[in-house]
Amino acid sequence: MAEIIKVSDLLTQNEIIDIQATSKKEALEEMLAVICKSEKITKPKAFVKGIFDREKMMSTGIGYEIAIPHVRLKSVKDFVMAVGRSKQGIEYASIDDKPVKLIFMIGASEGQDKAYIALLSRLMLRLKNPEFMDKMMHAATPGEMYEIIKETR
């Protein structure tokens, strides 16, 4: 059986931000500025292109005020993640047409197929928990958000 990947193992509080942007494009750019600092991304420009290409195919706004922009690329050595929060919400073309307040951006290598799908599904299950969303939206700092993520099973 494959090892279960914990979301909290993929993050530090440095990868969690309060988004200042008011548009989807700007919000993604803010998130990309954070995630592309990772040494696990060997070609940041390819990562940026991959995220925007994925959004052109279909919005990663999954509903519940959440978006999970994600991409798998050869130039990503291992899982990377960043989290962004927008208290006012961002128009994102989500499947439920609601503004997005939490963005979980994920990158993986091309060889991480099964683990990648498992991580996405585990993350979606947790994010659909209203209590989790409420705690994340009311956390005072990115550090508090990180602690909430670490505590969530």
C-alpha positions in Angstrom: 0.0 0.0 0.0 1.2 3.5 -0.9 2.4 5.8 1.8 -0.2 8.4 2.8 1.0 11.9 2.1 0.0 14.5 4.7 -0.8 18.0 3.4 1.1 19.4 6.3 4.2 17.5 5.3 4.2 19.4 2.0 4.1 22.9 3.5 5.7 25.3 5.9 4.1 28.5 7.0 6.2 30.3 4.4 4.1 28.7 1.6 0.8 30.1 3.1 -0.2 33.6 2.2 -3.0 36.1 2.5 -3.8 36.9 -1.2 -4.0 40.6 -2.0 -5.2 40.1 -5.6 -8.8 40.6 -6.7 -8.6 38.7 -9.9 -8.0 35.0 -10.6 -4.9 35.7 -12.8 -3.3 38.0 -10.2 -4.1 35.5 -7.4 -2.5 32.7 -9.3 0.5 34.9 -10.0 0.8 35.6 -6.2 0.6 31.9 -5.5 3.1 31.1 -8.2 5.6 33.6 -6.8 5.5 31.6 -3.5 5.6 28.1 -4.9 8.2 28.7 -7.5 10.8 29.5 -4.8 10.9 25.8 -4.1 14.1 24.0 -5.2 11.8 21.1 -6.2 10.7 23.1 -9.3 13.6 23.1 -11.7 11.9 25.1 -14.4 9.7 27.8 -12.8 8.6 29.2 -16.2 7.3 25.8 -17.3 5.5 25.5 -13.9 3.8 28.9 -14.4 2.8 27.9 -18.0 1.5 24.5 -16.8 -0.7 26.1 -14.1 -2.2 28.6 -16.6 -2.6 26.0 -19.3 -4.5 23.8 -16.8 -6.8 26.7 -16.0 -7.5 27.2 -19.7 -8.6 23.6 -20.1 -11.0 23.8 -17.1 -11.3 25.9 -14.0 -9.8 24.3 -10.9 -12.5 26.0 -8.8 -14.0 22.9 -7.2 -16.9 24.7 -5.4 -17.2 25.3 -1.7 -15.2 28.6 -2.2 -12.1 26.4 -2.9 -9.7 26.1 -5.9 -7.0 23.5 -6.4 -4.8 24.6 -9.3 -2.4 21.7 -10.0 0.0 20.4 -12.5 2.3 17.4 -13.1 5.6 18.1 -14.9 9.0 16.5 -15.5 10.6 19.6 -14.1 9.1 19.1 -10.7 11.2 16.8 -8.5 8.6 16.0 -5.8 5.4 17.4 -4.5 5.2 21.1 -3.9 2.3 23.1 -2.4 1.3 26.6 -1.5 -1.9 27.9 0.1 -3.5 31.2 -0.3 -6.5 32.8 1.4 -8.7 35.7 0.1 -11.1 36.9 2.8 -13.1 38.9 0.3 -13.1 36.1 -2.3 -12.0 36.1 -6.0 -14.2 35.5 -9.0 -12.7 32.2 -10.3 -15.3 30.6 -12.6 -15.8 27.8 -10.1 -18.2 25.0 -10.8 -20.7 26.5 -8.3 -20.1 30.1 -9.5 -19.1 31.2 -5.9 -16.0 33.3 -5.3 -12.9 31.4 -4.2 -11.5 32.1 -0.7 -8.9 29.3 -0.4 -6.5 28.2 -3.0 -4.3 25.1 -2.7 -1.7 25.1 -5.5 0.0 21.7 -6.1 2.8 20.6 -8.3 4.0 17.0 -8.7 6.4 15.1 -11.0 5.1 13.1 -13.9 6.0 9.9 -12.1 3.8 10.5 -9.1 0.4 9.5 -10.8 -1.1 7.4 -8.0 0.2 9.5 -5.1 -0.9 12.7 -6.9 -4.5 11.5 -7.4 -4.6 10.2 -3.8 -3.4 13.5 -2.5 -5.9 15.5 -4.5 -8.8 13.3 -3.4 -7.7 13.4 0.3 -7.3 17.2 0.1 -10.8 17.7 -1.5 -12.5 15.6 1.2 -10.9 17.7 4.0 -11.6 21.0 2.2 -15.3 20.2 1.9 -15.5 20.2 5.8 -17.3 23.5 6.8 -15.6 23.5 10.2 -12.1 23.4 8.5 -13.1 26.2 6.1 -14.4 28.3 9.0 -11.2 27.9 11.0 -9.0 28.7 8.0 -11.0 31.9 7.2 -10.8 33.1 10.8 -7.2 32.3 11.5 -5.3 35.5 12.4 -2.1 34.6 10.5 -0.6 32.2 8.0 1.1 30.5 10.9 -2.3 29.8 12.5 -3.5 28.5 9.2 -0.5 26.1 9.1 -1.4 24.8 12.6 -5.0 24.2 11.5 -3.7 22.3 8.5 -1.4 20.2 10.7 -4.3 19.4 13.1 -6.7 18.3 10.4 -7.0 14.6 9.8 
